[in-house]
Amino acid sequence: GDSVTQTEGPVTLSEGTSLTVNCSYETKQYPTLFWYVQYPGEGPQLLFKVPKANEKGSNRGFEATYNKEATSFHLQKASVQESDSAVYYCALRLMSNYNVLYFGSGTKLTVEP
Amino acid sequence: GGIITQTPKFLIGQEGQKLTLKCQQNFNHDTMYWYRQDSGKGLRLIYYSITENDLQKGDLSEGYDASREKKSSFSLTVTSAQKNEMAVFLCASSIAHYSNERLFFGHGTKLSVL
C-alpha cells in the first residue's frame, strides 16, 4: 500500500549542529511530498511542499529534495536553533485522491542551547 | 485568515462511554478531517468529509462515527471509550482541489479514559 516511513525519534541536537530527518515513501503512483512541523501545544502546520521529482523545497532554513529514484525526501538544516524544537512529519498526497494526506510517524527534535 | 476551533481541549471519559469531539472552521473550506495522534505512530486518518453531509472513512474509522451537518463544523464520536486510552485528536480543513496546498489544523483535543 501507500506509506511513508521516517527517522525514529526522538532526536536531540546541540544548537548550531546540522539536522537530517530521513523520510522514504512507497507508492506506485506519482506523489506530491510535504514536510509539516508541529510546535508544542499547537497543531501541525505546513513547512513546505515539493510537487515534482528532483526538485527542492525549502522554508525557514529547512530543505528537502524529492528523489524519485530513491523514493526519498529527507529533511535537512545546516544549523539548528533552539526554536526548531518540534515534531516533524513527512507526508504524501496522491492524485488518485488529492483530498487525503498520508503522514509518517513523526520525529521529535529537541535542540539544546 | 481563519481559525479552527476544537472543543473541548481536554476530555476525560469512562470506559465504555460515548464521547463527542467538536470542530469548527471559518476558512469556508470544503474538506474537513479527523486525525488521531499517538506517540510513535504519527497522524492516522479517522474520517474526512469533502462537503456537507458527506463522510469518507480513513484507515482508523472502526470505533468512531462522524457527522458533517454544516460546512463549517465536523464532529467525531468515540462510540465506546477504551480503558487507559490516551490520544490527541486533531481536526483539519482544506480546500477540495487537486492543487490543494495544505491542511490547516486545530490545536487538538486530548482524550484520557479512566
Interface residues (C-beta under 8 A of the other chain):
Chain A: F34 G41 E42 G43 P44 Q45 L46 K49 Y89 R93 M95 Y98 N99 V100 L101 Y102 F103 G104 S105 G106
Chain B: I4 T31 Y35 G40 K41 G42 L43 R44 L45 Y48 I50 Q56 G58 L90 A92 S94 A96 H97 Y98 N100 E101 R102 L103 F104 F105 G106 H107 G108
